[in-house]
């Protein structure tokens, strides 16, 4: 036989249980980094970010870059002449870009593998990065990416 419960008492217990679960969920989310923990799921809804590529001759090409794509992918999708001989596999330096200082400081430090490839880049600067290693994020809105005057393609030598 099933136990019965006066309806107001059961509803009260149910609401208490729901509140407890919501509180536990918030605590678990906070322990995992808060809203940042769900950010990867919201990227699909993110608005494109305006980035300007500055060509070798100084001409500027503003583009709307999808969040999560690499600068190399964005350049190729917008017919920017950024080589990327290794197709983004971090085996060359032909997607070398010179970033504006403000945007450069917003990025996490490059990994050792990227630094090794940058050592081979033509016209290396203190704000140089490989386009295949920089992912577009909302924080990079307004970024300016200068293409260097030339490239060193060690795969061709």
N, C-alpha and C positions, 0 to 999 in steps of 0.2 A: 504494500500500500504506500502511496506517495504522500510525503508530508506536505501539508499546506501551510501557507504563511499569509497572515493578513496583508493585503495588497500594499498598503502604505509602508509597512516595514520592509517588504521585499524590494519595493522601488527604492527605498532609502539605501538598502544594502547594495543594490545594483549600481546606484549612482556613486556610492562610496568606492566600489570596485573600479568603476570607470575612472574616477578622479585619481585613484591610486595608480592605475595603469598609465594614465597620461603623465602623472608626475614622474613615474619611473622612466617613461620614454624620454621625457625632457632631460632627466639626469643622465641617461645613457647617451643621448645625443651630445650633451655638454662634455661628457668624458671622452667622446670620440672627435672632439674638435668643433663642436657647435655647428653652426650653419655651414661652416667650411666643409664639414663632412658630407653634406649633400650637394655641394657646389658642382661636382662632376655631372650630376643628373640634370642640373639646370642649364648646362652649357648649350644644350640643343635649343633652348629658348632665348639665349643671349643674342643681343643685337650685334650686327657686324661692327667692327672697329675701324675707324678711319686711320689709315697709315699712308705716308707719302714716301715713295721711292724717288731718289734723286739719281738720275742717270749719269753716266760718265761725262756727258757734255753739259751737265748742269740742269737739264730739263727735269721738271718735277711731274710725277705721275701719282696723283692721289687715288687710292683704292679703298674699297670697303672689304675688310678682311674678316672672314668667319672666325669666331673664337674657337681655339683648339687646333687650328691648322698651323703648320710651320711657315715661317717667312719664305722659305724656298717654294713651298706649294702655292702660296699666295702669289708670289712673283710669276711662277709659270702659268697660273690660271689667268693672269692679267697681262700676259705677253711682255713681261719685264725681262730684259736680257741678263738674267742671272743663271750662270751655267749649271752648276750642280752635276758634275760629271759622274759622280758615284750614286746618283739618284737618292741622296739623303742617307747613305749608309755610313757616314762618318769616316770615309776612306780618302777624302781629298779636301782641298781648301777652296774649291772654285765657287762656292756659294758664300764666300766671305763678304760681309757687309760691315759698314762703319755706321754705328748707331749714334743718335744724339745722346748727349751725356745724361740728361734727365731720364730717358727711357732705359739706358744702359744700367743705371743705378737701381732701377725697379726689378731687374732680373736677378735670379739667383746666380751664384758664381758658376762659371763653366766647369764641366768635369775635366779630368786630366786628359782624356782622349781628345776632347775638343781643343784643349790648349796645345796638344801635340800637333794637331792639324793646323791650327792657327799659326804655329811657328813657321809653317811652309807658305803662308799666305803672302801675296804681293801687297805692298803698301800697308803693312800692319800698323794699327793705331791702338791707343789705350782703350777705345770703345769698340774694338773689333769683335765680332761674333760670327759664327757660321749660321747662315740662314736656315739650315736643316735642323738646328738645335734650339731655335727660339720659337716657342709656341705663342700664338696670338692670345692675349687675354684682355679683358676690359681695361685693366690698368695701363695698357700700352696705347690707349687712344691718343692720337696726335703724334705718334712716333714718326721720326724721319730716318730713313735708311739710305745711306749713300753707297752707291756701287763704286768700288775702287777703280782706278784707271786701267787696271789689267788683272790678269789671273796667272797663277802658277799651277799648271795642270801636270802633276808628276806622273799621271797615268799615261800621258802622251810622250814622255821622255824615255 
